[in-house]
Amino acid sequence: MLVDSHCHLDFPDFAGEVPEIIRRAQAAGVGRMVTICTRLKEEPNVRAIAESSDAVFYAVGVHPLNVGEEPQEPSLADLVAFAEHPRMVGIGETGLDYHYDRWPHDLQARLFRTHVAAARETGLPLIVHARDADEDVAALLEEEHAKGAFPCVMHCFSSGRELARRTLAIGACLSFSGVAAFKSAEALRSIFDEVPLERVLVETDAPYLAPPPHRGKRNEPAYVAETARVLAERRGMTPEAFAEATTANFHRLFSKIAP
């Protein structure tokens, strides 16, 4: 069994098709999916998708590109309260995104720290987004880790070797998306080569970043099998062995989900 550790089944790209998307994923050997909330106002919709299928769980957070859109700044208590739901299994996605520079960096960092505190309090994994902000992401995670450990995954990892090194040092997992299967991504695959197998997850970030042979089209959880095949070959592993390892990693990190 494979797991898609990060997708967005509530996005408009999948409107009216979610049951079929889930069926196709299961037919491709993807037995579990975590659909990620990026705005708190969307939590009811994301929760409903998770409640609709035994294969789907969900996470709650405010994406750094959405932090200025919340009616009021989410508190630690707000995030912790969501964790009471049995199918809510992660905090995020959160982090820093300087690529579009849509919101002030201090606002992004403040909300990032609130999410870290929620992960620490609940024991649920922090799901981190980092784009053009490697140094600040690493520094904030290291500073917060010094206050108390928390489980963590760097989602859709496509940053540099230094961020990989520093986040691995505080116990984070690295999740690889279809980007790692792009022909142009040899530098990223060379970083993947250095990540201990027990820290590797796979994901789609669907509807974005479809791996070959679907590149340029809408991504969906079934396609995580294509990414896993490329990465398994890179490690000299069979697809079955790689699936078994990454699924075991997923269950260690997302410990609220029974294997």
C-alpha positions as CSV (number, residue, x, y, z in Angstrom):
1,M,0.0,0.0,0.0
2,L,1.1,3.5,-0.8
3,V,0.0,6.7,1.0
4,D,-0.5,10.2,-0.5
5,S,0.5,12.2,2.6
6,H,-0.6,15.6,1.2
7,C,-3.3,16.5,-1.3
8,H,-6.1,19.1,-1.6
9,L,-9.3,17.2,-2.4
10,D,-11.5,20.2,-1.5
11,F,-10.0,22.4,-4.3
12,P,-12.3,23.4,-7.1
13,D,-10.3,21.2,-9.5
14,F,-11.9,18.1,-8.0
15,A,-15.5,19.5,-7.7
16,G,-18.1,16.7,-8.2
17,E,-15.4,14.1,-8.7
18,V,-14.0,13.3,-5.3
19,P,-15.6,9.8,-4.9
20,E,-14.1,8.8,-8.3
21,I,-10.7,10.4,-7.5
22,I,-10.6,8.3,-4.3
23,R,-11.6,5.1,-6.2
24,R,-8.9,5.6,-8.7
25,A,-6.3,6.2,-6.0
26,Q,-7.3,2.9,-4.3
27,A,-7.2,1.0,-7.6
28,A,-3.6,2.3,-8.0
29,G,-2.7,0.9,-4.6
30,V,-3.0,4.2,-2.7
31,G,-4.8,3.1,0.4
32,R,-4.7,6.3,2.4
33,M,-4.8,10.0,1.7
34,V,-4.4,13.1,3.9
35,T,-6.4,16.1,2.5
36,I,-5.0,19.4,3.7
37,C,-7.0,22.5,4.8
38,T,-5.4,25.8,3.8
39,R,-8.0,28.2,5.2
40,L,-9.9,27.7,8.4
41,K,-13.2,28.7,6.8
42,E,-12.8,25.6,4.5
43,E,-12.4,23.2,7.4
44,P,-16.0,22.0,7.3
45,N,-15.6,21.1,3.6
46,V,-12.3,19.3,4.2
47,R,-13.7,17.5,7.2
48,A,-16.7,16.3,5.2
49,I,-14.4,14.7,2.6
50,A,-12.5,12.9,5.3
51,E,-15.7,11.7,6.8
52,S,-17.0,10.4,3.4
53,S,-14.3,7.7,3.1
54,D,-12.3,5.4,5.4
55,A,-9.3,6.1,3.1
56,V,-9.2,9.8,3.8
57,F,-7.9,11.8,6.8
58,Y,-7.4,15.5,7.1
59,A,-5.2,18.2,8.5
60,V,-6.0,21.8,9.5
61,G,-4.0,25.0,9.1
62,V,-3.6,28.3,7.4
63,H,-1.3,28.3,4.4
64,P,1.3,31.2,4.5
65,L,-0.2,32.6,1.3
66,N,-3.6,32.9,3.1
67,V,-2.6,34.2,6.5
68,G,-4.0,37.7,5.8
69,E,-7.4,36.4,4.7
70,E,-8.5,35.1,8.1
71,P,-11.3,37.2,9.7
72,Q,-9.3,37.0,12.9
73,E,-5.9,35.6,13.6
74,P,-6.2,31.9,14.6
75,S,-5.2,31.1,18.1
76,L,-3.5,28.1,19.6
77,A,-6.8,27.1,21.2
78,D,-8.5,27.3,17.8
79,L,-6.1,24.9,16.2
80,V,-6.0,22.5,19.2
81,A,-9.8,22.3,19.2
82,F,-9.9,20.9,15.7
83,A,-7.7,18.0,16.8
84,E,-10.6,16.6,18.8
85,H,-12.0,15.2,15.6
86,P,-11.0,11.5,15.1
87,R,-10.0,12.0,11.4
88,M,-8.0,15.2,12.0
89,V,-4.4,14.0,12.0
90,G,-2.1,16.9,11.3
91,I,-1.4,20.7,11.9
92,G,-1.0,22.7,8.7
93,E,-0.1,23.3,6.2
94,T,1.9,26.3,7.6
95,G,5.3,27.8,7.0
96,L,6.8,30.7,5.1
97,D,6.4,31.7,1.4
98,Y,8.4,34.6,0.1
99,H,8.0,33.7,-3.5
100,Y,4.9,35.8,-4.0
101,D,5.5,38.0,-0.9
102,R,1.7,38.4,-0.5
103,W,1.8,38.9,3.2
104,P,4.3,40.5,5.7
105,H,7.0,38.1,6.8
106,D,6.3,38.8,10.5
107,L,2.6,37.8,10.1
108,Q,3.6,34.6,8.4
109,A,6.1,33.8,11.1
110,R,3.7,34.6,13.9
111,L,1.1,32.2,12.5
112,F,3.8,29.6,11.8
113,R,4.8,29.7,15.5
114,T,1.2,29.3,16.6
115,H,0.9,26.1,14.4
116,V,4.2,24.8,15.9
117,A,2.7,25.3,19.4
118,A,-0.4,23.4,18.4
119,A,1.7,20.5,17.0
120,R,3.7,20.4,20.3
121,E,0.5,20.4,22.4
122,T,-1.4,17.9,20.4
123,G,1.4,15.6,19.3
124,L,0.1,15.8,15.7
125,P,2.7,16.3,13.0
126,L,3.4,19.9,11.8
127,I,3.1,20.1,8.0
128,V,5.5,22.7,6.7
129,H,5.5,24.7,3.5
130,A,8.8,26.4,2.5
131,R,9.3,28.5,-0.6
132,D,12.1,30.9,-1.1
133,A,12.5,31.1,2.6
134,D,14.9,28.3,3.5
135,E,17.0,30.2,6.0
136,D,14.1,31.6,7.9
137,V,12.2,28.3,8.0
138,A,15.2,26.5,9.3
139,A,15.9,29.1,11.9
140,L,12.3,29.2,13.2
141,L,12.0,25.4,13.4
142,E,15.4,25.1,15.2
143,E,14.4,27.9,17.7
144,E,11.0,26.3,18.4
145,H,12.5,22.8,18.6
146,A,14.8,24.1,21.4
147,K,11.7,25.0,23.4
148,G,10.3,21.5,23.1
149,A,10.2,18.7,20.4
150,F,7.3,18.3,18.0
151,P,6.7,15.9,15.0
152,C,7.2,17.6,11.7
153,V,7.2,16.9,7.9
154,M,8.7,19.2,5.2
155,H,6.0,18.8,2.6
156,C,6.7,18.8,-1.1
157,F,10.4,19.1,-0.4
158,S,12.0,21.0,-3.3
159,S,14.4,23.3,-1.3
160,G,18.2,23.1,-0.9
161,R,20.5,20.6,0.8
162,E,21.0,22.9,3.8
163,L,17.3,23.0,4.7
164,A,17.2,19.3,4.3
165,R,20.2,18.9,6.6
166,R,18.9,21.3,9.3
167,T,15.4,19.9,9.4
168,L,16.5,16.3,9.5
169,A,18.7,17.3,12.4
170,I,15.6,18.2,14.5
171,G,13.8,15.0,13.5
172,A,11.7,16.1,10.6
173,C,10.6,13.8,7.7
174,L,10.9,15.0,4.1
175,S,8.0,14.3,1.8
176,F,8.7,14.2,-2.0
177,S,6.1,15.1,-4.6
178,G,6.0,14.7,-8.4
179,V,8.7,17.3,-8.7
180,A,11.2,14.7,-7.7
181,A,10.3,12.7,-10.9
182,F,10.8,15.6,-13.3
183,K,13.7,15.1,-15.7
184,S,15.0,18.6,-14.6
185,A,15.1,17.6,-10.9
186,E,18.4,15.8,-10.7
187,A,19.6,18.2,-8.0
188,L,16.6,17.4,-5.9
189,R,17.1,13.6,-6.4
190,S,20.7,14.0,-5.3
191,I,19.3,15.4,-2.0
192,F,16.8,12.5,-1.8
193,D,19.8,10.1,-2.1
194,E,21.1,11.5,1.2
195,V,17.8,11.3,3.2
196,P,17.6,8.3,5.5
197,L,14.9,6.0,4.2
198,E,13.1,6.0,7.5
199,R,12.5,9.8,7.1
200,V,11.0,9.6,3.5
201,L,7.4,10.2,2.7
202,V,5.7,10.6,-0.7
203,E,2.8,12.8,-1.7
204,T,1.1,14.5,-4.7
205,D,0.2,18.0,-3.5
206,A,-2.7,17.4,-5.9
207,P,-4.1,19.1,-8.0
208,Y,-0.6,20.5,-8.5
209,L,2.8,19.1,-9.7
210,A,1.7,15.9,-11.6
211,P,4.7,13.6,-12.2
212,P,5.5,12.2,-15.7
213,P,3.8,10.9,-17.7
214,H,1.0,13.3,-16.5
215,R,3.1,16.4,-16.1
216,G,1.2,19.5,-17.1
217,K,-2.2,17.9,-16.3
218,R,-4.2,17.9,-13.2
219,N,-2.6,15.8,-10.5
220,E,-4.5,13.3,-8.3
221,P,-3.6,10.9,-5.5
222,A,-3.4,7.9,-7.8
223,Y,-0.3,9.5,-9.4
224,V,1.7,9.2,-6.2
225,A,2.5,5.7,-7.6
226,E,4.5,7.2,-10.4
227,T,6.6,9.3,-8.1
228,A,7.2,6.3,-5.8
229,R,8.3,4.2,-8.8
230,V,10.9,6.7,-9.8
231,L,12.2,7.1,-6.2
232,A,12.2,3.4,-5.6
233,E,14.3,2.9,-8.7
234,R,16.7,5.6,-7.5
235,R,17.2,3.6,-4.3
236,G,17.6,0.3,-6.0
237,M,14.4,-0.9,-4.4
238,T,11.4,-2.7,-5.7
239,P,8.2,-0.5,-5.8
240,E,6.7,-2.9,-3.2
241,A,9.6,-2.5,-0.8
242,F,9.6,1.3,-1.2
243,A,5.8,1.4,-0.7
244,E,6.1,-0.7,2.5
245,A,8.9,1.6,3.9
246,T,7.2,4.9,3.2
247,T,3.9,3.7,4.5
248,A,5.5,2.6,7.7
249,N,7.1,6.0,7.9
250,F,3.8,7.7,7.4
251,H,2.2,5.7,10.2
252,R,5.0,6.5,12.6
253,L,4.6,10.2,11.9
254,F,0.8,10.4,11.6
255,S,0.5,8.3,14.7
256,K,-3.2,9.1,15.2
257,I,-4.0,6.8,12.2
258,A,-4.0,3.1,13.0
259,P,-1.9,1.0,10.6
